[in-house]
Amino acid sequence: MEQTIREIIRQADDERNFDLIRWVKDILDEFASTYYCPPDWQGIGAGLAGEYPADSWVYENLELYNFVEIREGGEE
């Protein structure tokens, strides 16, 4: 699943396809909020948040800042 999502993100990024990137965002949000979702699927957004720069098109459009864990003390 993660590989498929990454390929879709690559295509959306290459084409600057807002509909496609929004579709991926919706999937990531569903994975993160679904109680019985497999843990490796729930963590895809957090993994992507650590890979894309905060000022990138992908980071902004997937709203990956929502997947960044803030540890005690305010550190990411």
PDB file of N, CA, C and O in Angstrom:
ATOM      1  N   MET A   1       0.826  -1.189   0.000  1.00  0.00           N
ATOM      2  CA  MET A   1       0.000   0.000   0.000  1.00  0.00           C
ATOM      3  C   MET A   1       0.874   1.258   0.000  1.00  0.00           C
ATOM      4  O   MET A   1       0.626   2.202  -0.750  1.00  0.00           O
ATOM      5  N   GLU A   2       1.896   1.252   0.850  1.00  0.00           N
ATOM      6  CA  GLU A   2       2.758   2.432   0.932  1.00  0.00           C
ATOM      7  C   GLU A   2       3.431   2.730  -0.408  1.00  0.00           C
ATOM      8  O   GLU A   2       3.512   3.886  -0.825  1.00  0.00           O
ATOM      9  N   GLN A   3       3.905   1.699  -1.068  1.00  0.00           N
ATOM     10  CA  GLN A   3       4.566   1.899  -2.359  1.00  0.00           C
ATOM     11  C   GLN A   3       3.601   2.488  -3.382  1.00  0.00           C
ATOM     12  O   GLN A   3       3.974   3.369  -4.156  1.00  0.00           O
ATOM     13  N   THR A   4       2.378   2.010  -3.387  1.00  0.00           N
ATOM     14  CA  THR A   4       1.361   2.535  -4.304  1.00  0.00           C
ATOM     15  C   THR A   4       1.107   4.010  -4.030  1.00  0.00           C
ATOM     16  O   THR A   4       1.026   4.813  -4.959  1.00  0.00           O
ATOM     17  N   ILE A   5       0.981   4.361  -2.769  1.00  0.00           N
ATOM     18  CA  ILE A   5       0.753   5.761  -2.399  1.00  0.00           C
ATOM     19  C   ILE A   5       1.933   6.623  -2.823  1.00  0.00           C
ATOM     20  O   ILE A   5       1.743   7.728  -3.330  1.00  0.00           O
ATOM     21  N   ARG A   6       3.138   6.131  -2.620  1.00  0.00           N
ATOM     22  CA  ARG A   6       4.325   6.893  -3.026  1.00  0.00           C
ATOM     23  C   ARG A   6       4.353   7.121  -4.543  1.00  0.00           C
ATOM     24  O   ARG A   6       4.726   8.199  -5.005  1.00  0.00           O
ATOM     25  N   GLU A   7       3.965   6.120  -5.297  1.00  0.00           N
ATOM     26  CA  GLU A   7       3.934   6.270  -6.758  1.00  0.00           C
ATOM     27  C   GLU A   7       2.882   7.286  -7.189  1.00  0.00           C
ATOM     28  O   GLU A   7       3.112   8.075  -8.106  1.00  0.00           O
ATOM     29  N   ILE A   8       1.741   7.265  -6.534  1.00  0.00           N
ATOM     30  CA  ILE A   8       0.694   8.243  -6.846  1.00  0.00           C
ATOM     31  C   ILE A   8       1.169   9.648  -6.488  1.00  0.00           C
ATOM     32  O   ILE A   8       0.917  10.596  -7.231  1.00  0.00           O
ATOM     33  N   ILE A   9       1.849   9.785  -5.362  1.00  0.00           N
ATOM     34  CA  ILE A   9       2.382  11.092  -4.955  1.00  0.00           C
ATOM     35  C   ILE A   9       3.391  11.586  -5.988  1.00  0.00           C
ATOM     36  O   ILE A   9       3.365  12.756  -6.372  1.00  0.00           O
ATOM     37  N   ARG A  10       4.273  10.706  -6.436  1.00  0.00           N
ATOM     38  CA  ARG A  10       5.256  11.092  -7.452  1.00  0.00           C
ATOM     39  C   ARG A  10       4.573  11.611  -8.716  1.00  0.00           C
ATOM     40  O   ARG A  10       4.960  12.639  -9.272  1.00  0.00           O
ATOM     41  N   GLN A  11       3.559  10.886  -9.153  1.00  0.00           N
ATOM     42  CA  GLN A  11       2.832  11.304 -10.352  1.00  0.00           C
ATOM     43  C   GLN A  11       2.143  12.648 -10.123  1.00  0.00           C
ATOM     44  O   GLN A  11       2.219  13.538 -10.970  1.00  0.00           O
ATOM     45  N   ALA A  12       1.476  12.796  -8.990  1.00  0.00           N
ATOM     46  CA  ALA A  12       0.792  14.052  -8.683  1.00  0.00           C
ATOM     47  C   ALA A  12       1.783  15.205  -8.624  1.00  0.00           C
ATOM     48  O   ALA A  12       1.502  16.296  -9.121  1.00  0.00           O
ATOM     49  N   ASP A  13       2.934  14.970  -8.020  1.00  0.00           N
ATOM     50  CA  ASP A  13       3.967  16.001  -7.914  1.00  0.00           C
ATOM     51  C   ASP A  13       4.502  16.374  -9.293  1.00  0.00           C
ATOM     52  O   ASP A  13       4.647  17.557  -9.601  1.00  0.00           O
ATOM     53  N   ASP A  14       4.793  15.388 -10.112  1.00  0.00           N
ATOM     54  CA  ASP A  14       5.309  15.646 -11.461  1.00  0.00           C
ATOM     55  C   ASP A  14       4.330  16.460 -12.296  1.00  0.00           C
ATOM     56  O   ASP A  14       4.728  17.351 -13.048  1.00  0.00           O
ATOM     57  N   GLU A  15       3.050  16.146 -12.156  1.00  0.00           N
ATOM     58  CA  GLU A  15       2.020  16.797 -12.970  1.00  0.00           C
ATOM     59  C   GLU A  15       1.392  18.007 -12.284  1.00  0.00           C
ATOM     60  O   GLU A  15       0.602  18.730 -12.891  1.00  0.00           O
ATOM     61  N   ARG A  16       1.745  18.223 -11.016  1.00  0.00           N
ATOM     62  CA  ARG A  16       1.097  19.246 -10.187  1.00  0.00           C
ATOM     63  C   ARG A  16      -0.421  19.058 -10.237  1.00  0.00           C
ATOM     64  O   ARG A  16      -1.188  19.996 -10.457  1.00  0.00           O
ATOM     65  N   ASN A  17      -0.814  17.809 -10.024  1.00  0.00           N
ATOM     66  CA  ASN A  17      -2.207  17.398 -10.123  1.00  0.00           C
ATOM     67  C   ASN A  17      -2.871  17.527  -8.750  1.00  0.00           C
ATOM     68  O   ASN A  17      -2.698  16.673  -7.880  1.00  0.00           O
ATOM     69  N   PHE A  18      -3.631  18.606  -8.572  1.00  0.00           N
ATOM     70  CA  PHE A  18      -4.261  18.874  -7.282  1.00  0.00           C
ATOM     71  C   PHE A  18      -5.338  17.853  -6.928  1.00  0.00           C
ATOM     72  O   PHE A  18      -5.503  17.513  -5.756  1.00  0.00           O
ATOM     73  N   ASP A  19      -6.068  17.365  -7.919  1.00  0.00           N
ATOM     74  CA  ASP A  19      -7.098  16.357  -7.644  1.00  0.00           C
ATOM     75  C   ASP A  19      -6.475  15.070  -7.125  1.00  0.00           C
ATOM     76  O   ASP A  19      -6.988  14.466  -6.183  1.00  0.00           O
ATOM     77  N   LEU A  20      -5.391  14.655  -7.722  1.00  0.00           N
ATOM     78  CA  LEU A  20      -4.726  13.419  -7.325  1.00  0.00           C
ATOM     79  C   LEU A  20      -4.089  13.550  -5.943  1.00  0.00           C
ATOM     80  O   LEU A  20      -4.190  12.631  -5.130  1.00  0.00           O
ATOM     81  N   ILE A  21      -3.445  14.658  -5.671  1.00  0.00           N
ATOM     82  CA  ILE A  21      -2.797  14.834  -4.365  1.00  0.00           C
ATOM     83  C   ILE A  21      -3.849  14.949  -3.263  1.00  0.00           C
ATOM     84  O   ILE A  21      -3.617  14.508  -2.138  1.00  0.00           O
ATOM     85  N   ARG A  22      -5.004  15.540  -3.580  1.00  0.00           N
ATOM     86  CA  ARG A  22      -6.094  15.648  -2.609  1.00  0.00           C
ATOM     87  C   ARG A  22      -6.660  14.256  -2.298  1.00  0.00           C
ATOM     88  O   ARG A  22      -7.022  13.964  -1.159  1.00  0.00           O
ATOM     89  N   TRP A  23      -6.729  13.417  -3.312  1.00  0.00           N
ATOM     90  CA  TRP A  23      -7.200  12.052  -3.127  1.00  0.00           C
ATOM     91  C   TRP A  23      -6.263  11.299  -2.174  1.00  0.00           C
ATOM     92  O   TRP A  23      -6.719  10.573  -1.290  1.00  0.00           O
ATOM     93  N   VAL A  24      -4.960  11.479  -2.362  1.00  0.00           N
ATOM     94  CA  VAL A  24      -3.980  10.839  -1.469  1.00  0.00           C
ATOM     95  C   VAL A  24      -4.135  11.381  -0.059  1.00  0.00           C
ATOM     96  O   VAL A  24      -4.084  10.617   0.905  1.00  0.00           O
ATOM     97  N   LYS A  25      -4.321  12.684   0.077  1.00  0.00           N
ATOM     98  CA  LYS A  25      -4.511  13.285   1.401  1.00  0.00           C
ATOM     99  C   LYS A  25      -5.709  12.664   2.110  1.00  0.00           C
ATOM    100  O   LYS A  25      -5.640  12.343   3.297  1.00  0.00           O
ATOM    101  N   ASP A  26      -6.800  12.497   1.382  1.00  0.00           N
ATOM    102  CA  ASP A  26      -7.998  11.893   1.971  1.00  0.00           C
ATOM    103  C   ASP A  26      -7.726  10.467   2.446  1.00  0.00           C
ATOM    104  O   ASP A  26      -8.202  10.062   3.507  1.00  0.00           O
ATOM    105  N   ILE A  27      -6.970   9.715   1.669  1.00  0.00           N
ATOM    106  CA  ILE A  27      -6.619   8.344   2.065  1.00  0.00           C
ATOM    107  C   ILE A  27      -5.753   8.356   3.326  1.00  0.00           C
ATOM    108  O   ILE A  27      -6.006   7.596   4.260  1.00  0.00           O
ATOM    109  N   LEU A  28      -4.743   9.211   3.354  1.00  0.00           N
ATOM    110  CA  LEU A  28      -3.866   9.284   4.529  1.00  0.00           C
ATOM    111  C   LEU A  28      -4.654   9.680   5.775  1.00  0.00           C
ATOM    112  O   LEU A  28      -4.424   9.143   6.858  1.00  0.00           O
ATOM    113  N   ASP A  29      -5.577  10.617   5.617  1.00  0.00           N
ATOM    114  CA  ASP A  29      -6.417  11.027   6.745  1.00  0.00           C
ATOM    115  C   ASP A  29      -7.280   9.866   7.237  1.00  0.00           C
ATOM    116  O   ASP A  29      -7.436   9.673   8.443  1.00  0.00           O
ATOM    117  N   GLU A  30      -7.838   9.099   6.309  1.00  0.00           N
ATOM    118  CA  GLU A  30      -8.643   7.922   6.682  1.00  0.00           C
ATOM    119  C   GLU A  30      -7.799   6.901   7.430  1.00  0.00           C
ATOM    120  O   GLU A  30      -8.209   6.391   8.472  1.00  0.00           O
ATOM    121  N   PHE A  31      -6.625   6.607   6.900  1.00  0.00           N
ATOM    122  CA  PHE A  31      -5.738   5.647   7.561  1.00  0.00           C
ATOM    123  C   PHE A  31      -5.414   6.099   8.981  1.00  0.00           C
ATOM    124  O   PHE A  31      -5.445   5.297   9.915  1.00  0.00           O
ATOM    125  N   ALA A  32      -5.107   7.372   9.140  1.00  0.00           N
ATOM    126  CA  ALA A  32      -4.693   7.891  10.443  1.00  0.00           C
ATOM    127  C   ALA A  32      -5.830   7.872  11.461  1.00  0.00           C
ATOM    128  O   ALA A  32      -5.587   7.742  12.661  1.00  0.00           O
ATOM    129  N   SER A  33      -7.056   7.999  10.993  1.00  0.00           N
ATOM    130  CA  SER A  33      -8.177   8.113  11.927  1.00  0.00           C
ATOM    131  C   SER A  33      -8.986   6.826  12.105  1.00  0.00           C
ATOM    132  O   SER A  33      -9.892   6.781  12.937  1.00  0.00           O
ATOM    133  N   THR A  34      -8.679   5.797  11.348  1.00  0.00           N
ATOM    134  CA  THR A  34      -9.431   4.540  11.437  1.00  0.00           C
ATOM    135  C   THR A  34      -8.838   3.659  12.528  1.00  0.00           C
ATOM    136  O   THR A  34      -7.654   3.325  12.492  1.00  0.00           O
ATOM    137  N   TYR A  35      -9.655   3.292  13.480  1.00  0.00           N
ATOM    138  CA  TYR A  35      -9.202   2.559  14.653  1.00  0.00           C
ATOM    139  C   TYR A  35      -8.579   1.206  14.305  1.00  0.00           C
ATOM    140  O   TYR A  35      -7.527   0.862  14.844  1.00  0.00           O
ATOM    141  N   TYR A  36      -9.197   0.449  13.433  1.00  0.00           N
ATOM    142  CA  TYR A  36      -8.704  -0.893  13.115  1.00  0.00           C
ATOM    143  C   TYR A  36      -7.843  -0.942  11.854  1.00  0.00           C
ATOM    144  O   TYR A  36      -7.695  -1.998  11.238  1.00  0.00           O
ATOM    145  N   CYS A  37      -7.290   0.174  11.483  1.00  0.00           N
ATOM    146  CA  CYS A  37      -6.401   0.232  10.320  1.00  0.00           C
ATOM    147  C   CYS A  37      -5.053  -0.403  10.697  1.00  0.00           C
ATOM    148  O   CYS A  37      -4.575  -0.196  11.812  1.00  0.00           O
ATOM    149  N   PRO A  38      -4.443  -1.159   9.803  1.00  0.00           N
ATOM    150  CA  PRO A  38      -3.125  -1.728  10.115  1.00  0.00           C
ATOM    151  C   PRO A  38      -2.129  -0.619  10.496  1.00  0.00           C
ATOM    152  O   PRO A  38      -2.089   0.421   9.839  1.00  0.00           O
ATOM    153  N   PRO A  39      -1.338  -0.829  11.536  1.00  0.00           N
ATOM    154  CA  PRO A  39      -0.411   0.205  12.010  1.00  0.00           C
ATOM    155  C   PRO A  39       0.556   0.712  10.938  1.00  0.00           C
ATOM    156  O   PRO A  39       0.892   1.896  10.916  1.00  0.00           O
ATOM    157  N   ASP A  40       1.003  -0.178  10.053  1.00  0.00           N
ATOM    158  CA  ASP A  40       1.936   0.285   9.024  1.00  0.00           C
ATOM    159  C   ASP A  40       1.235   1.218   8.034  1.00  0.00           C
ATOM    160  O   ASP A  40       1.893   2.054   7.415  1.00  0.00           O
ATOM    161  N   TRP A  41      -0.069   1.094   7.874  1.00  0.00           N
ATOM    162  CA  TRP A  41      -0.808   2.017   7.015  1.00  0.00           C
ATOM    163  C   TRP A  41      -1.037   3.333   7.749  1.00  0.00           C
ATOM    164  O   TRP A  41      -0.965   4.405   7.148  1.00  0.00           O
ATOM    165  N   GLN A  42      -1.314   3.250   9.052  1.00  0.00           N
ATOM    166  CA  GLN A  42      -1.531   4.466   9.834  1.00  0.00           C
ATOM    167  C   GLN A  42      -0.285   5.339   9.859  1.00  0.00           C
ATOM    168  O   GLN A  42      -0.391   6.562   9.945  1.00  0.00           O
ATOM    169  N   GLY A  43       0.875   4.739   9.786  1.00  0.00           N
ATOM    170  CA  GLY A  43       2.128   5.476   9.889  1.00  0.00           C
ATOM    171  C   GLY A  43       2.665   6.036   8.584  1.00  0.00           C
ATOM    172  O   GLY A  43       3.718   6.674   8.584  1.00  0.00           O
ATOM    173  N   ILE A  44       1.979   5.818   7.480  1.00  0.00           N
ATOM    174  CA  ILE A  44       2.482   6.294   6.188  1.00  0.00           C
ATOM    175  C   ILE A  44       2.629   7.813   6.188  1.00  0.00           C
ATOM    176  O   ILE A  44       3.646   8.334   5.731  1.00  0.00           O
ATOM    177  N   GLY A  45       1.635   8.520   6.689  1.00  0.00           N
ATOM    178  CA  GLY A  45       1.693   9.988   6.712  1.00  0.00           C
ATOM    179  C   GLY A  45       2.869  10.503   7.520  1.00  0.00           C
ATOM    180  O   GLY A  45       3.549  11.440   7.101  1.00  0.00           O
ATOM    181  N   ALA A  46       3.115   9.899   8.675  1.00  0.00           N
ATOM    182  CA  ALA A  46       4.243  10.319   9.509  1.00  0.00           C
ATOM    183  C   ALA A  46       5.568  10.063   8.802  1.00  0.00           C
ATOM    184  O   ALA A  46       6.489  10.875   8.885  1.00  0.00           O
ATOM    185  N   GLY A  47       5.660   8.941   8.111  1.00  0.00           N
ATOM    186  CA  GLY A  47       6.878   8.640   7.358  1.00  0.00           C
ATOM    187  C   GLY A  47       7.122   9.642   6.252  1.00  0.00           C
ATOM    188  O   GLY A  47       8.253  10.077   6.036  1.00  0.00           O
ATOM    189  N   LEU A  48       6.061  10.010   5.548  1.00  0.00           N
ATOM    190  CA  LEU A  48       6.185  11.000   4.472  1.00  0.00           C
ATOM    191  C   LEU A  48       6.546  12.374   5.030  1.00  0.00           C
ATOM    192  O   LEU A  48       7.307  13.119   4.413  1.00  0.00           O
ATOM    193  N   ALA A  49       6.000  12.704   6.193  1.00  0.00           N
ATOM    194  CA  ALA A  49       6.288  14.005   6.805  1.00  0.00           C
ATOM    195  C   ALA A  49       7.773  14.161   7.102  1.00  0.00           C
ATOM    196  O   ALA A  49       8.306  15.270   7.059  1.00  0.00           O
ATOM    197  N   GLY A  50       8.435  13.059   7.401  1.00  0.00           N
ATOM    198  CA  GLY A  50       9.861  13.107   7.671  1.00  0.00           C
ATOM    199  C   GLY A  50      10.725  13.131   6.422  1.00  0.00           C
ATOM    200  O   GLY A  50      11.926  13.390   6.501  1.00  0.00           O
ATOM    201  N   GLU A  51      10.129  12.864   5.278  1.00  0.00           N
ATOM    202  CA  GLU A  51      10.889  12.777   4.028  1.00  0.00           C
ATOM    203  C   GLU A  51      10.804  14.024   3.157  1.00  0.00           C
ATOM    204  O   GLU A  51      11.747  14.343   2.432  1.00  0.00           O
ATOM    205  N   TYR A  52       9.687  14.724   3.224  1.00  0.00           N
ATOM    206  CA  TYR A  52       9.509  15.896   2.363  1.00  0.00           C
ATOM    207  C   TYR A  52       9.811  17.173   3.131  1.00  0.00           C
ATOM    208  O   TYR A  52       9.416  17.304   4.289  1.00  0.00           O
ATOM    209  N   PRO A  53      10.505  18.115   2.504  1.00  0.00           N
ATOM    210  CA  PRO A  53      10.759  19.404   3.154  1.00  0.00           C
ATOM    211  C   PRO A  53       9.435  20.128   3.418  1.00  0.00           C
ATOM    212  O   PRO A  53       8.488  20.014   2.639  1.00  0.00           O
ATOM    213  N   ALA A  54       9.382  20.864   4.510  1.00  0.00           N
ATOM    214  CA  ALA A  54       8.151  21.550   4.907  1.00  0.00           C
ATOM    215  C   ALA A  54       7.674  22.566   3.879  1.00  0.00           C
ATOM    216  O   ALA A  54       6.494  22.919   3.861  1.00  0.00           O
ATOM    217  N   ASP A  55       8.566  23.037   3.031  1.00  0.00           N
ATOM    218  CA  ASP A  55       8.158  24.028   2.032  1.00  0.00           C
ATOM    219  C   ASP A  55       7.878  23.404   0.664  1.00  0.00           C
ATOM    220  O   ASP A  55       7.739  24.122  -0.326  1.00  0.00           O
ATOM    221  N   SER A  56       7.795  22.087   0.604  1.00  0.00           N
ATOM    222  CA  SER A  56       7.564  21.424  -0.687  1.00  0.00           C
ATOM    223  C   SER A  56       6.073  21.399  -1.035  1.00  0.00           C
ATOM    224  O   SER A  56       5.208  21.491  -0.165  1.00  0.00           O
ATOM    225  N   TRP A  57       5.808  21.271  -2.319  1.00  0.00           N
ATOM    226  CA  TRP A  57       4.437  21.204  -2.821  1.00  0.00           C
ATOM    227  C   TRP A  57       3.703  20.007  -2.217  1.00  0.00           C
ATOM    228  O   TRP A  57       2.543  20.120  -1.823  1.00  0.00           O
ATOM    229  N   VAL A  58       4.375  18.875  -2.146  1.00  0.00           N
ATOM    230  CA  VAL A  58       3.761  17.664  -1.597  1.00  0.00           C
ATOM    231  C   VAL A  58       3.433  17.856  -0.120  1.00  0.00           C
ATOM    232  O   VAL A  58       2.320  17.552   0.308  1.00  0.00           O
ATOM    233  N   TYR A  59       4.380  18.351   0.657  1.00  0.00           N
ATOM    234  CA  TYR A  59       4.181  18.545   2.097  1.00  0.00           C
ATOM    235  C   TYR A  59       2.987  19.454   2.354  1.00  0.00           C
ATOM    236  O   TYR A  59       2.134  19.156   3.189  1.00  0.00           O
ATOM    237  N   GLU A  60       2.938  20.559   1.631  1.00  0.00           N
ATOM    238  CA  GLU A  60       1.860  21.528   1.829  1.00  0.00           C
ATOM    239  C   GLU A  60       0.510  20.964   1.411  1.00  0.00           C
ATOM    240  O   GLU A  60      -0.474  21.132   2.132  1.00  0.00           O
ATOM    241  N   ASN A  61       0.443  20.301   0.263  1.00  0.00           N
ATOM    242  CA  ASN A  61      -0.843  19.824  -0.239  1.00  0.00           C
ATOM    243  C   ASN A  61      -1.348  18.571   0.461  1.00  0.00           C
ATOM    244  O   ASN A  61      -2.554  18.331   0.510  1.00  0.00           O
ATOM    245  N   LEU A  62      -0.447  17.780   0.996  1.00  0.00           N
ATOM    246  CA  LEU A  62      -0.876  16.632   1.799  1.00  0.00           C
ATOM    247  C   LEU A  62      -1.088  17.031   3.256  1.00  0.00           C
ATOM    248  O   LEU A  62      -1.548  16.230   4.070  1.00  0.00           O
ATOM    249  N   GLU A  63      -0.749  18.273   3.573  1.00  0.00           N
ATOM    250  CA  GLU A  63      -0.840  18.780   4.946  1.00  0.00           C
ATOM    251  C   GLU A  63      -0.111  17.835   5.906  1.00  0.00           C
ATOM    252  O   GLU A  63      -0.642  17.429   6.939  1.00  0.00           O
ATOM    253  N   LEU A  64       1.117  17.505   5.525  1.00  0.00           N
ATOM    254  CA  LEU A  64       1.896  16.544   6.307  1.00  0.00           C
ATOM    255  C   LEU A  64       2.252  17.057   7.695  1.00  0.00           C
ATOM    256  O   LEU A  64       2.638  16.275   8.564  1.00  0.00           O
ATOM    257  N   TYR A  65       2.127  18.352   7.910  1.00  0.00           N
ATOM    258  CA  TYR A  65       2.368  18.896   9.252  1.00  0.00           C
ATOM    259  C   TYR A  65       1.391  18.286  10.257  1.00  0.00           C
ATOM    260  O   TYR A  65       1.666  18.297  11.457  1.00  0.00           O
ATOM    261  N   ASN A  66       0.272  17.762   9.802  1.00  0.00           N
ATOM    262  CA  ASN A  66      -0.680  17.099  10.694  1.00  0.00           C
ATOM    263  C   ASN A  66      -0.186  15.731  11.161  1.00  0.00           C
ATOM    264  O   ASN A  66      -0.750  15.150  12.087  1.00  0.00           O
ATOM    265  N   PHE A  67       0.852  15.224  10.531  1.00  0.00           N
ATOM    266  CA  PHE A  67       1.374  13.905  10.870  1.00  0.00           C
ATOM    267  C   PHE A  67       2.678  13.972  11.662  1.00  0.00           C
ATOM    268  O   PHE A  67       3.248  12.939  12.011  1.00  0.00           O
ATOM    269  N   VAL A  68       3.144  15.174  11.942  1.00  0.00           N
ATOM    270  CA  VAL A  68       4.390  15.350  12.685  1.00  0.00           C
ATOM    271  C   VAL A  68       4.086  15.232  14.169  1.00  0.00           C
ATOM    272  O   VAL A  68       3.220  15.928  14.698  1.00  0.00           O
ATOM    273  N   GLU A  69       4.808  14.346  14.831  1.00  0.00           N
ATOM    274  CA  GLU A  69       4.631  14.188  16.270  1.00  0.00           C
ATOM    275  C   GLU A  69       5.451  15.237  16.992  1.00  0.00           C
ATOM    276  O   GLU A  69       6.640  15.407  16.724  1.00  0.00           O
ATOM    277  N   ILE A  70       4.808  15.937  17.910  1.00  0.00           N
ATOM    278  CA  ILE A  70       5.507  16.904  18.752  1.00  0.00           C
ATOM    279  C   ILE A  70       5.751  16.224  20.096  1.00  0.00           C
ATOM    280  O   ILE A  70       4.817  15.892  20.827  1.00  0.00           O
ATOM    281  N   ARG A  71       7.016  16.029  20.395  1.00  0.00           N
ATOM    282  CA  ARG A  71       7.376  15.364  21.648  1.00  0.00           C
ATOM    283  C   ARG A  71       7.289  16.352  22.801  1.00  0.00           C
ATOM    284  O   ARG A  71       7.233  17.565  22.603  1.00  0.00           O
ATOM    285  N   GLU A  72       7.279  15.811  23.988  1.00  0.00           N
ATOM    286  CA  GLU A  72       7.283  16.639  25.179  1.00  0.00           C
ATOM    287  C   GLU A  72       8.502  17.548  25.135  1.00  0.00           C
ATOM    288  O   GLU A  72       9.608  17.091  24.846  1.00  0.00           O
ATOM    289  N   GLY A  73       8.315  18.796  25.411  1.00  0.00           N
ATOM    290  CA  GLY A  73       9.401  19.757  25.314  1.00  0.00           C
ATOM    291  C   GLY A  73       9.334  20.548  24.022  1.00  0.00           C
ATOM    292  O   GLY A  73      10.137  21.456  23.809  1.00  0.00           O
ATOM    293  N   GLY A  74       8.375  20.213  23.147  1.00  0.00           N
ATOM    294  CA  GLY A  74       8.150  20.982  21.935  1.00  0.00           C
ATOM    295  C   GLY A  74       8.989  20.602  20.741  1.00  0.00           C
ATOM    296  O   GLY A  74       8.944  21.295  19.724  1.00  0.00           O
ATOM    297  N   GLU A  75       9.755  19.526  20.820  1.00  0.00           N
ATOM    298  CA  GLU A  75      10.586  19.121  19.686  1.00  0.00           C
ATOM    299  C   GLU A  75       9.812  18.183  18.779  1.00  0.00           C
ATOM    300  O   GLU A  75       8.982  17.395  19.232  1.00  0.00           O
ATOM    301  N   GLU A  76      10.103  18.286  17.471  1.00  0.00           N
ATOM    302  CA  GLU A  76       9.456  17.392  16.507  1.00  0.00           C
ATOM    303  C   GLU A  76      10.140  16.046  16.502  1.00  0.00           C
ATOM    304  O   GLU A  76       9.740  15.154  15.754  1.00  0.00           O
TER     305      GLU A  76
END
